[in-house]
Amino acid sequence: MDAATRRAIEGLTRELQRTQAELATVKRASRRPQLGFSSIESGSLDVVDPETGRVRLRLGYQPDGSVGVVPEGGDPPPAPSAPIVAPAPVGLMVQWDGRLAHDLALPADFDHVSAHVSATSGFTPGAATFQGTIPRAGGLFPVVPLEVGTTYYVQLVGVGTGGVEGAPSVEASGIPEAVGGVPAPGSITETEIADDAVTSPKIRALAVEAHHIVAEAIEAGHITAGAVTASKLAAEIVLASRLIAGNPGADRAEIDNHGIKVYNADGELILTTEGGNLTLTGNIVGSEITGSRFTIGAAPGNVGSIEDASGVVRTRVISSTGQRAQLAATTGQAEFTAWANPATPSPIGGVVAQDGLVGLTLQSVSGDGSAPLSQQMVSDGQATGLWRAGNGSDISIQASQGWSAIGAMPPPPTAGEPEALGGAIYALRRTASDAPALSIQSPMSADGPGATRRSYMHVEGAVTSRPTTIITQAAQRFYIQGELVGSSTDATTDGVVQLAGTHTLLVPRHAPVTGELQAQLTGYSTGTDFYDFPAGTFAPFTFKTGWSGRVRFTINMCGLNPASAASSLALGFRLTGAGTLGAHLSRCAFVRSIGAATGSTRQSHWSKPVSLLGNAEYTLTPCYRITSGTTSTFDLALDNSITVEPLM
């Protein structure tokens, strides 16, 4: 082996050894945890449901910017076991044993149960009935306050760690009980009080009156030195000069024949009753001040007053420029009122509260209805509101226990037009089992030709007895126009009224009307004129056009006139009523003979739309035209008829 070959073999051997070492390293790495030295620099590591593709758990940064491990979604948990409900003072104690219905195992992602309470049996748990939660391990949850003596119903709803709620539990019930432990009036007698149980601190001041003390029971030894003061003596005490309490020349109070004087530490007079008036230069500090009228400030500056006069307690403030506000209360009513303009007596705003009623009024200047006004009122079983522009137009809103409504009054009419009665939108159920409905009713004229006439739309939902929805519209004319472009109606672009592929129009007004030949002609006339069919053969009939006035006439005829090759037989009509239209060869079914008596019966058909007056009633009289021959006949075995189809 030469040197070059030997070096090549040695190089190949070293390359195989290096490759084997790298492969061993890769195998060892594959057996170690793949995330052992990994980190999440940004975003999150998501655990995805392989069936739905939805994220079930996020590890790392959450959508709200926080960092953590947060489960999401998941399957609704099974229903919990029935709650255990026990009465409590003004409430219920709701207990859950931490188990599921039918002894199913708790899923790993089961988090807690929500407690729902309602006074209605069979209720559907929701936000309005939610009271609180009980953890996964079970526990007790108090529900207070509740109405004593009322039956309440409780359901539990399981919630997963991803926030998904499951089916509710079986319903349980309970009745809150009254608060116990308080003795009834008169139940404590002297036999219930232990000896020496009543001590001095337990006797209220002035509770022992003169008639409770046995004659000669109080002796001199019972009176402490200095206990009897001037205020305890019933006889009059006459002071010859003055009585001083405090430090003469400093803070003190004096009583003399002129009244009471109080001085501060600097010897300044701060209170005096001299001359029958109370003059105070300091501050009044106390828990209660009584009197019939208190005044703060004086005109022409800001003035405030508190007074009790004529059965009304009133607090009033008036600014130096005349703006006023007042808080007043009397029997059964309290109110707050504010005036912004001193030149007018009408209040700008006011709140009034009466038994069963609270109202708010905001009004501009005058009180005769010519100024803007806003009112809200809440009373037993209903809430109402009124907004008035001052020119006659207004909006009212009312919510009651049986229905709710929004009323709208349009602005006043132009000269010569009648006043209007407002329109309304109602939400209602006519009976407890009726469909929920929304009714929109237009305003109407108070008098004149349009009085009592309204258009409306009645929108009904479905009910158990009628699982279909209904929209009812009522008007004499329905007008659909072009779309709004800016503030104008587009009158240049064609529009379309399109129905779904599963829908059709049911318009009895446009149903076809058909008259048929009932008997063969006898004693008929011949010539080039049209003649009315005799009575009993082909009777006239009436029809009414639609608003478009367009009508499609269809004539089917089968007959024979074998008089000659030039003879003919025609079936046509004429119209009377809202307008007249004579019979004509351009509006008939027509056959011409192909020979003498051996000619065969022939059929003819004519159909064409004709424009007549819209929304008008016509009478159609069938007519015939026989040019010659006495054996001409219509074949009664086949169709000889005239059909009128009013078009939209």
C-alpha positions as CSV (number, residue, x, y, z in Angstrom):
1,M,0.0,0.0,0.0
2,D,1.5,3.3,-1.0
3,A,1.6,6.4,1.3
4,A,-1.2,8.3,-0.4
5,T,-3.7,5.4,-0.1
6,R,-2.7,4.9,3.6
7,R,-3.3,8.6,4.3
8,A,-6.7,8.5,2.6
9,I,-7.8,5.5,4.7
10,E,-6.7,7.2,7.9
11,G,-8.6,10.4,7.1
12,L,-11.8,8.3,6.4
13,T,-11.4,6.5,9.7
14,R,-11.2,9.8,11.6
15,E,-14.3,11.1,9.9
16,L,-16.3,8.0,10.8
17,Q,-15.2,8.3,14.5
18,R,-16.3,12.0,14.6
19,T,-19.7,11.2,13.1
20,Q,-20.2,8.3,15.6
21,A,-19.4,10.7,18.5
22,E,-21.9,13.4,17.2
23,L,-24.6,10.7,16.8
24,A,-24.1,9.6,20.4
25,T,-24.4,13.1,21.6
26,V,-27.7,13.6,19.7
27,K,-29.1,10.4,21.2
28,R,-28.2,11.4,24.8
29,A,-29.9,14.8,24.2
30,S,-33.1,13.3,22.9
31,R,-33.4,11.3,26.2
32,R,-33.2,14.5,28.3
33,P,-36.3,16.9,28.9
34,Q,-36.6,19.2,25.8
35,L,-37.4,22.3,27.8
36,G,-34.8,21.8,30.5
37,F,-32.8,24.8,29.5
38,S,-35.6,26.8,27.7
39,S,-37.3,30.1,28.6
40,I,-40.3,32.1,27.4
41,E,-38.9,35.5,26.4
42,S,-42.2,36.9,25.3
43,G,-45.8,35.7,24.5
44,S,-47.0,32.4,26.0
45,L,-46.9,28.7,25.7
46,D,-50.4,27.5,24.8
47,V,-52.0,24.1,25.4
48,V,-54.4,23.5,22.6
49,D,-57.4,21.1,22.4
50,P,-56.6,18.7,19.5
51,E,-60.2,18.3,18.6
52,T,-61.5,21.9,18.7
53,G,-58.2,23.7,18.2
54,R,-59.1,26.1,21.0
55,V,-56.6,27.2,23.7
56,R,-57.2,25.4,27.0
57,L,-54.3,26.8,29.0
58,R,-51.8,29.7,28.6
59,L,-48.4,29.6,30.3
60,G,-46.5,33.0,30.3
61,Y,-47.8,36.4,29.2
62,Q,-51.6,36.7,29.3
63,P,-53.6,38.9,26.9
64,D,-54.1,41.5,29.6
65,G,-50.2,41.8,30.1
66,S,-50.0,39.8,33.3
67,V,-47.8,36.7,33.7
68,G,-49.1,33.4,35.0
69,V,-50.7,30.0,34.2
70,V,-54.4,30.6,33.3
71,P,-56.8,27.9,32.1
72,E,-59.4,28.9,29.5
73,G,-62.7,27.4,28.3
74,G,-63.2,23.7,28.7
75,D,-66.2,21.4,28.8
76,P,-69.2,22.4,31.0
77,P,-68.9,20.5,34.3
78,P,-71.6,18.0,35.4
79,A,-74.4,19.1,37.7
80,P,-73.5,19.3,41.4
81,S,-75.4,17.3,44.0
82,A,-78.5,19.0,45.5
83,P,-77.8,21.8,48.1
84,I,-78.7,21.3,51.7
85,V,-80.7,24.4,52.8
86,A,-81.4,25.2,56.5
87,P,-83.3,28.3,57.8
88,A,-81.4,31.0,59.6
89,P,-82.4,34.4,61.2
90,V,-83.6,36.5,58.2
91,G,-81.7,34.2,55.8
92,L,-80.8,30.7,54.7
93,M,-77.7,28.6,55.2
94,V,-76.7,26.8,51.9
95,Q,-74.4,23.8,52.2
96,W,-72.7,21.7,49.5
97,D,-71.0,18.4,50.2
98,G,-68.4,18.8,47.4
99,R,-69.9,16.0,45.3
100,L,-71.6,15.8,41.9
101,A,-75.0,14.4,41.0
102,H,-75.2,10.6,40.4
103,D,-71.9,10.3,42.4
104,L,-69.8,11.3,39.4
105,A,-66.1,12.0,39.9
106,L,-65.1,15.7,40.1
107,P,-63.2,16.7,36.9
108,A,-59.7,17.9,37.3
109,D,-60.7,21.4,36.0
110,F,-63.7,21.7,38.4
111,D,-63.2,24.9,40.4
112,H,-66.3,25.8,42.5
113,V,-70.1,26.1,42.5
114,S,-72.2,29.2,42.3
115,A,-75.1,29.6,44.7
116,H,-78.3,31.0,43.1
117,V,-81.4,31.9,45.1
118,S,-84.9,33.0,43.9
119,A,-88.4,33.3,45.3
120,T,-89.7,31.5,42.1
121,S,-89.6,27.8,41.8
122,G,-88.0,26.4,38.6
123,F,-86.1,29.6,37.9
124,T,-83.2,29.8,35.5
125,P,-79.9,30.7,37.2
126,G,-78.4,34.0,36.0
127,A,-76.7,37.2,37.1
128,A,-79.9,38.4,39.0
129,T,-80.0,35.2,41.2
130,F,-76.3,34.8,41.9
131,Q,-75.5,35.1,45.7
132,G,-71.9,33.7,46.1
133,T,-69.6,30.7,45.6
134,I,-68.6,27.6,47.5
135,P,-65.1,26.1,46.8
136,R,-64.4,22.8,45.2
137,A,-64.1,20.9,48.5
138,G,-67.6,22.0,49.5
139,G,-68.7,24.1,52.4
140,L,-71.4,26.4,53.8
141,F,-72.6,29.8,52.5
142,P,-75.0,32.2,54.3
143,V,-77.5,34.1,52.2
144,V,-78.9,37.2,54.0
145,P,-81.0,39.3,54.2
146,L,-84.1,37.5,53.0
147,E,-87.8,38.1,53.7
148,V,-88.9,36.2,56.8
149,G,-91.7,33.6,56.2
150,T,-91.1,33.6,52.4
151,T,-90.2,30.3,50.6
152,Y,-86.9,30.7,48.6
153,Y,-85.5,28.2,46.1
154,V,-81.8,27.3,45.8
155,Q,-79.8,25.9,42.9
156,L,-76.0,25.2,42.5
157,V,-74.1,25.6,39.2
158,G,-70.7,24.1,38.7
159,V,-67.9,26.3,37.3
160,G,-64.7,25.0,35.7
161,T,-61.3,26.6,36.1
162,G,-61.7,28.2,32.6
163,G,-64.9,29.9,33.7
164,V,-67.3,27.6,31.9
165,E,-70.6,27.0,33.7
166,G,-72.4,23.7,33.7
167,A,-76.0,22.5,34.3
168,P,-77.7,23.5,37.6
169,S,-78.3,21.1,40.4
170,V,-81.7,19.8,41.7
171,E,-83.6,22.6,43.4
172,A,-84.0,22.8,47.2
173,S,-86.0,25.3,49.3
174,G,-86.1,26.9,52.7
175,I,-87.9,29.6,54.7
176,P,-86.0,32.3,56.6
177,E,-86.9,32.6,60.3
178,A,-87.3,35.6,62.5
179,V,-84.6,36.8,64.9
180,G,-85.0,35.0,68.2
181,G,-83.8,35.5,71.8
182,V,-85.5,38.8,72.6
183,P,-87.9,38.7,75.6
184,A,-91.4,39.7,74.9
185,P,-92.7,43.0,76.6
186,G,-93.8,42.3,80.2
187,S,-92.1,38.9,80.4
188,I,-89.5,40.0,83.0
189,T,-91.1,40.2,86.6
190,E,-89.6,40.8,90.0
191,T,-89.1,37.0,90.5
192,E,-86.7,37.0,87.5
193,I,-84.4,39.7,89.0
194,A,-81.7,38.3,91.4
195,D,-81.0,39.9,94.8
196,D,-78.6,42.8,94.6
197,A,-78.7,42.6,90.8
198,V,-79.8,46.3,90.4
199,T,-77.0,48.6,91.2
200,S,-76.5,52.4,91.0
201,P,-75.2,52.5,87.4
202,K,-78.3,50.6,86.3
203,I,-80.7,53.3,87.5
204,R,-81.4,56.0,84.9
205,A,-81.1,59.6,86.0
206,L,-84.5,61.0,87.2
207,A,-86.0,57.5,87.0
208,V,-86.9,57.6,90.8
209,E,-89.5,60.2,91.3
210,A,-91.0,61.7,94.5
211,H,-93.9,59.3,94.7
212,H,-91.4,56.4,94.7
213,I,-89.8,57.5,97.9
214,V,-91.3,56.5,101.2
215,A,-92.1,59.3,103.6
216,E,-89.1,60.1,106.0
217,A,-86.9,57.6,104.1
218,I,-84.2,60.2,103.3
219,E,-82.3,61.3,106.4
220,A,-79.5,63.8,107.0
221,G,-76.9,61.1,106.8
222,H,-78.0,60.3,103.2
223,I,-77.1,63.8,101.9
224,T,-73.5,64.4,100.9
225,A,-71.9,67.7,101.8
226,G,-72.2,70.2,98.9
227,A,-74.8,67.9,97.1
228,V,-77.6,70.4,97.4
229,T,-77.0,73.4,95.0
230,A,-79.0,76.4,94.0
231,S,-80.5,74.5,91.0
232,K,-81.9,71.9,93.3
233,L,-83.9,74.4,95.4
234,A,-87.5,75.1,94.6
235,A,-87.7,78.4,96.4
236,E,-86.5,81.6,94.6
237,I,-83.0,82.8,95.2
238,V,-82.6,86.6,95.0
239,L,-79.2,88.0,94.2
240,A,-78.7,91.5,95.5
241,S,-75.9,92.5,93.1
242,R,-74.3,89.9,90.8
243,L,-73.0,86.3,90.7
244,I,-69.6,85.6,89.1
245,A,-68.4,82.1,88.0
246,G,-64.8,82.0,86.9
247,N,-61.9,84.4,87.2
248,P,-62.8,88.1,87.7
249,G,-61.1,90.1,84.9
250,A,-60.6,86.9,82.8
251,D,-62.8,84.1,81.4
252,R,-65.9,84.2,83.4
253,A,-69.7,84.3,83.4
254,E,-71.8,86.9,85.3
255,I,-75.4,87.2,86.3
256,D,-76.9,90.5,87.4
257,N,-80.2,92.3,87.1
258,H,-79.5,93.1,83.4
259,G,-79.0,89.5,82.4
260,I,-76.2,87.1,81.6
261,K,-72.7,88.1,80.3
262,V,-69.9,85.8,79.3
263,Y,-66.3,86.9,78.8
264,N,-63.2,85.2,77.3
265,A,-59.8,84.9,78.8
266,D,-58.9,88.4,77.5
267,G,-61.8,89.9,79.3
268,E,-63.7,90.5,76.0
269,L,-67.5,90.2,76.1
270,I,-68.6,87.3,73.8
271,L,-72.2,86.7,74.9
272,T,-74.9,88.8,76.5
273,T,-78.6,88.6,77.1
274,E,-79.0,92.3,78.0
275,G,-82.1,94.0,76.6
276,G,-83.9,90.7,75.9
277,N,-81.7,89.8,73.0
278,L,-79.0,87.1,72.8
279,T,-75.8,88.6,71.2
280,L,-73.0,86.1,70.4
281,T,-69.6,87.0,68.9
282,G,-68.1,83.5,69.2
283,N,-69.1,80.1,67.9
284,I,-72.0,77.9,68.9
285,V,-70.9,74.4,69.6
286,G,-73.6,71.9,70.5
287,S,-75.5,68.7,69.4
288,E,-78.9,70.4,69.0
289,I,-80.2,74.0,68.6
290,T,-83.9,74.6,68.7
291,G,-86.0,77.6,67.7
292,S,-88.6,78.8,65.1
293,R,-86.3,80.8,62.9
294,F,-82.6,81.2,62.3
295,T,-81.2,83.8,59.8
296,I,-77.7,84.0,58.4
297,G,-76.5,87.2,56.7
298,A,-78.6,90.2,55.7
299,A,-79.8,91.8,52.5
300,P,-78.6,93.1,50.1
301,G,-75.9,90.4,50.5
302,N,-76.4,86.7,50.6
303,V,-79.1,85.6,53.1
304,G,-79.9,82.2,54.5
305,S,-82.7,81.2,56.8
306,I,-84.1,78.2,58.7
307,E,-87.7,78.4,59.9
308,D,-90.7,76.5,61.1
309,A,-93.9,78.3,60.0
310,S,-97.5,77.2,59.1
311,G,-96.6,73.5,59.5
312,V,-93.6,73.7,57.1
313,V,-90.0,73.4,58.0
314,R,-88.0,75.3,55.4
315,T,-84.3,76.1,54.7
316,R,-83.9,78.9,52.1
317,V,-80.8,80.6,50.6
318,I,-80.9,83.7,48.4
319,S,-77.8,85.1,46.7
320,S,-77.1,88.8,46.4
321,T,-78.2,88.7,42.8
322,G,-81.5,86.9,43.5
323,Q,-80.9,83.2,42.8
324,R,-82.7,81.0,45.2
325,A,-82.8,77.5,46.6
326,Q,-85.2,76.0,49.1
327,L,-85.4,72.7,51.1
328,A,-88.8,72.2,52.7
329,A,-90.7,69.5,54.5
330,T,-94.3,69.2,55.7
331,T,-96.7,66.4,56.5
332,G,-96.4,63.7,53.9
333,Q,-94.0,65.7,51.6
334,A,-90.5,66.9,51.2
335,E,-89.1,69.0,48.4
336,F,-86.0,70.7,47.0
337,T,-86.5,73.6,44.6
338,A,-84.0,76.0,42.9
339,W,-84.7,79.2,40.9
340,A,-82.0,80.6,38.6
341,N,-83.8,83.8,37.4
342,P,-85.1,86.1,40.1
343,A,-87.4,87.9,37.6
344,T,-89.7,84.9,37.1
345,P,-91.5,82.7,39.7
346,S,-91.1,79.5,37.8
347,P,-88.6,77.0,39.3
348,I,-85.6,75.9,37.3
349,G,-85.4,72.5,39.0
350,G,-87.2,70.7,41.8
351,V,-87.3,67.4,43.6
352,V,-90.4,66.3,45.5
353,A,-90.9,63.2,47.7
354,Q,-94.4,62.1,48.9
355,D,-95.8,58.9,50.3
356,G,-95.3,56.4,47.4
357,L,-94.0,59.0,44.9
358,V,-90.7,60.8,44.0
359,G,-90.5,63.3,41.2
360,L,-88.0,65.5,39.5
361,T,-88.9,68.6,37.4
362,L,-86.5,70.7,35.3
363,Q,-88.2,73.7,33.7
364,S,-87.0,76.7,31.8
365,V,-88.8,80.0,32.3
366,S,-92.6,80.0,32.2
367,G,-95.0,77.5,33.6
368,D,-97.6,77.7,30.8
369,G,-96.2,74.9,28.6
370,S,-94.4,77.3,26.3
371,A,-90.9,76.6,27.7
372,P,-88.8,73.4,27.6
373,L,-89.6,71.0,30.4
374,S,-88.3,67.7,31.8
375,Q,-90.1,65.6,34.4
376,Q,-89.4,62.2,35.9
377,M,-91.7,60.5,38.3
378,V,-91.5,57.2,40.2
379,S,-94.5,55.9,42.1
380,D,-95.8,52.6,43.3
381,G,-95.6,50.2,40.3
382,Q,-94.5,52.6,37.6
383,A,-91.9,55.1,36.5
384,T,-92.6,57.9,34.0
385,G,-90.7,60.6,32.2
386,L,-91.7,63.7,30.1
387,W,-89.5,65.8,27.8
388,R,-91.2,68.9,26.3
389,A,-89.6,71.2,23.8
390,G,-92.0,74.1,24.5
391,N,-93.4,74.4,21.0
392,G,-95.9,71.5,21.4
393,S,-93.7,68.5,20.6
394,D,-92.8,66.2,23.5
395,I,-91.7,62.7,24.3
396,S,-93.0,60.6,27.2
397,I,-91.7,57.3,28.7
398,Q,-93.6,55.1,31.0
399,A,-92.7,51.7,32.5
400,S,-95.4,50.0,34.5
401,Q,-95.9,46.5,35.9
402,G,-98.0,45.5,32.9
403,W,-96.4,47.3,30.0
404,S,-93.9,50.0,28.9
405,A,-94.4,52.7,26.4
406,I,-92.6,55.6,24.6
407,G,-95.0,58.4,23.4
408,A,-94.1,61.1,20.9
409,M,-96.1,64.2,20.1
410,P,-95.2,65.9,16.8
411,P,-94.7,69.7,16.5
412,P,-97.9,71.8,15.9
413,P,-99.4,71.8,12.4
414,T,-99.4,74.5,9.8
415,A,-102.4,76.8,9.3
416,G,-105.5,75.0,8.4
417,E,-104.4,71.5,9.5
418,P,-105.9,69.8,12.6
419,E,-104.0,69.3,15.8
420,A,-102.4,65.9,16.3
421,L,-102.7,63.2,18.9
422,G,-99.3,61.6,19.7
423,G,-97.9,58.3,18.5
424,A,-96.5,55.6,20.7
425,I,-94.3,52.5,21.0
426,Y,-95.6,49.9,23.4
427,A,-93.9,46.8,24.8
428,L,-96.5,44.5,26.3
429,R,-98.1,41.1,26.9
430,R,-101.9,41.2,26.8
431,T,-102.1,38.2,29.1
432,A,-99.5,36.3,31.1
433,S,-99.4,33.5,28.5
434,D,-99.5,35.9,25.5
435,A,-96.6,36.5,23.1
436,P,-94.2,39.4,24.0
437,A,-95.0,42.2,21.5
438,L,-93.8,45.5,20.4
439,S,-96.4,47.9,18.9
440,I,-95.5,51.1,17.0
441,Q,-98.5,53.4,16.5
442,S,-98.4,56.6,14.4
443,P,-99.7,59.9,15.5
444,M,-103.2,60.8,14.2
445,S,-105.3,63.9,13.6
446,A,-107.4,65.1,16.4
447,D,-110.3,66.0,14.0
448,G,-111.1,66.3,10.3
449,P,-111.1,63.6,7.6
450,G,-108.1,61.8,9.2
451,A,-109.4,61.7,12.8
452,T,-109.1,58.3,14.5
453,R,-106.9,57.0,11.7
454,R,-103.5,55.5,12.6
455,S,-101.0,53.3,10.9
456,Y,-99.2,50.8,13.1
457,M,-96.7,47.9,13.1
458,H,-97.3,45.1,15.6
459,V,-94.3,42.8,16.2
460,E,-94.9,39.6,18.1
461,G,-92.6,36.9,19.3
462,A,-93.4,33.2,19.5
463,V,-95.2,31.4,22.3
464,T,-95.6,27.7,23.3
465,S,-99.1,27.5,21.7
466,R,-97.9,29.3,18.5
467,P,-94.2,28.7,17.8
468,T,-94.1,31.3,15.0
469,T,-93.4,35.0,15.0
470,I,-95.8,37.5,13.5
471,I,-95.4,41.1,12.1
472,T,-98.6,42.9,11.4
473,Q,-98.7,46.2,9.5
474,A,-101.7,48.3,9.0
475,A,-102.0,51.3,6.7
476,Q,-104.0,52.4,3.7
477,R,-100.9,53.0,1.6
478,F,-97.4,51.5,1.9
479,Y,-94.8,53.6,0.2
480,I,-91.2,52.4,-0.4
481,Q,-88.9,54.9,-1.9
482,G,-85.2,55.2,-2.7
483,E,-82.4,55.3,-0.2
484,L,-81.1,58.4,1.5
485,V,-78.0,59.8,-0.1
486,G,-76.8,62.5,2.2
487,S,-80.0,64.2,3.3
488,S,-81.9,63.6,0.0
489,T,-83.9,60.7,-1.3
490,D,-82.3,59.0,-4.4
491,A,-85.0,59.0,-7.1
492,T,-82.7,58.0,-10.0
493,T,-81.6,54.5,-9.0
494,D,-83.9,51.5,-9.4
495,G,-84.8,49.7,-6.1
496,V,-86.0,46.2,-5.5
497,V,-88.1,44.5,-2.9
498,Q,-86.5,41.1,-2.4
499,L,-87.9,38.1,-0.5
500,A,-85.9,35.1,0.7
501,G,-86.0,32.0,-1.5
502,T,-88.3,30.3,0.9
503,H,-90.9,33.2,1.0
504,T,-93.7,34.2,-1.3
505,L,-96.4,36.9,-1.3
506,L,-100.0,36.1,-0.2
507,V,-102.2,38.9,-1.6
508,P,-105.9,37.9,-1.9
509,R,-106.5,41.2,-3.5
510,H,-104.6,40.1,-6.6
511,A,-106.1,36.6,-6.9
512,P,-107.4,35.9,-10.4
513,V,-111.1,36.1,-11.1
514,T,-112.6,33.7,-13.8
515,G,-115.9,33.6,-15.6
516,E,-116.9,30.5,-17.7
517,L,-119.4,29.8,-20.4
518,Q,-122.2,27.8,-18.8
519,A,-124.6,27.0,-21.7
520,Q,-124.7,27.1,-25.5
521,L,-126.0,30.1,-27.4
522,T,-129.5,29.9,-28.8
523,G,-131.2,32.6,-30.9
524,Y,-128.0,34.6,-31.2
525,S,-127.2,37.5,-33.5
526,T,-124.7,37.5,-36.4
527,G,-122.6,40.1,-38.1
528,T,-119.4,42.1,-37.5
529,D,-120.5,43.5,-34.1
530,F,-119.9,42.1,-30.6
531,Y,-123.0,41.1,-28.6
532,D,-123.5,40.4,-24.9
533,F,-124.1,36.8,-24.0
534,P,-127.7,36.0,-23.1
535,A,-128.5,35.6,-19.4
536,G,-127.6,32.1,-18.1
537,T,-124.9,31.4,-20.7
538,F,-122.0,33.6,-19.7
539,A,-122.7,35.8,-16.7
540,P,-120.9,39.2,-16.1
541,F,-118.6,39.4,-13.1
542,T,-116.8,42.2,-11.2
543,F,-113.1,42.7,-10.2
544,K,-111.0,45.4,-8.6
545,T,-107.6,46.6,-9.8
546,G,-104.5,47.1,-7.7
547,W,-102.9,50.4,-7.2
548,S,-100.9,50.0,-10.4
549,G,-104.1,49.6,-12.5
550,R,-102.5,46.9,-14.6
551,V,-104.6,43.8,-15.3
552,R,-103.8,40.7,-17.3
553,F,-106.8,39.3,-19.3
554,T,-106.7,35.7,-20.5
555,I,-109.3,34.3,-22.9
556,N,-109.6,30.6,-23.8
557,M,-112.1,29.5,-26.5
558,C,-112.9,26.4,-28.4
559,G,-115.6,26.7,-31.1
560,L,-116.7,26.2,-34.7
561,N,-118.4,28.3,-37.4
562,P,-118.7,26.1,-40.5
563,A,-120.8,28.5,-42.6
564,S,-118.0,29.2,-45.1
565,A,-114.3,29.5,-45.3
566,A,-114.6,33.2,-44.5
567,S,-116.9,32.8,-41.4
568,S,-115.5,33.3,-37.9
569,L,-116.2,32.9,-34.2
570,A,-114.8,35.3,-31.5
571,L,-115.0,35.4,-27.7
572,G,-114.3,38.9,-26.1
573,F,-115.5,41.3,-23.4
574,R,-116.4,44.9,-22.6
575,L,-115.8,46.8,-19.3
576,T,-118.0,49.2,-17.4
577,G,-117.8,50.8,-13.9
578,A,-114.8,53.0,-13.0
579,G,-114.2,53.3,-16.8
580,T,-115.5,51.9,-20.0
581,L,-113.7,49.7,-22.6
582,G,-115.6,48.3,-25.6
583,A,-115.2,44.8,-27.1
584,H,-112.8,44.7,-29.9
585,L,-111.1,42.1,-32.2
586,S,-107.7,43.1,-30.7
587,R,-109.0,41.8,-27.3
588,C,-110.6,38.5,-28.1
589,A,-110.0,34.8,-28.8
590,F,-110.7,34.3,-32.6
591,V,-111.2,31.3,-34.9
592,R,-111.8,31.3,-38.6
593,S,-113.5,28.4,-40.5
594,I,-111.4,26.2,-42.8
595,G,-114.3,25.0,-44.9
596,A,-118.0,24.2,-44.9
597,A,-119.9,21.9,-42.5
598,T,-117.1,19.4,-42.6
599,G,-114.7,21.8,-40.8
600,S,-113.4,20.7,-37.4
601,T,-113.7,22.5,-34.0
602,R,-110.7,24.9,-33.4
603,Q,-109.2,26.3,-30.2
604,S,-107.9,29.9,-29.6
605,H,-106.1,31.7,-26.8
606,W,-105.5,35.4,-26.0
607,S,-103.6,36.9,-23.1
608,K,-102.3,40.4,-22.6
609,P,-101.9,43.0,-19.8
610,V,-104.1,46.1,-20.1
611,S,-103.7,49.4,-18.1
612,L,-106.8,50.6,-16.3
613,L,-107.5,53.0,-13.4
614,G,-105.8,52.0,-10.2
615,N,-107.7,50.8,-7.1
616,A,-110.9,50.8,-9.1
617,E,-113.9,48.4,-9.5
618,Y,-115.0,47.2,-13.0
619,T,-117.7,44.9,-14.3
620,L,-116.7,42.6,-17.1
621,T,-119.4,41.5,-19.6
622,P,-118.5,38.6,-21.9
623,C,-119.3,39.2,-25.6
624,Y,-119.4,37.1,-28.7
625,R,-119.0,37.8,-32.5
626,I,-120.4,35.4,-35.1
627,T,-120.0,36.7,-38.6
628,S,-122.5,34.2,-40.3
629,G,-124.1,30.9,-40.0
630,T,-126.8,29.3,-37.9
631,T,-124.9,26.3,-36.7
632,S,-122.0,28.1,-35.1
633,T,-121.2,26.7,-31.6
634,F,-118.8,27.0,-28.7
635,D,-117.6,23.6,-27.6
636,L,-118.7,23.3,-24.0
637,A,-116.7,20.1,-23.4
638,L,-113.5,22.3,-23.5
639,D,-112.4,25.5,-21.9
640,N,-114.4,28.7,-22.8
641,S,-113.5,31.2,-20.1
642,I,-112.2,34.7,-19.3
643,T,-109.7,35.2,-16.5
644,V,-108.8,38.6,-14.9
645,E,-105.6,38.8,-12.9
646,P,-104.9,42.2,-11.2
647,L,-101.2,42.9,-11.2
648,M,-99.1,44.7,-8.5
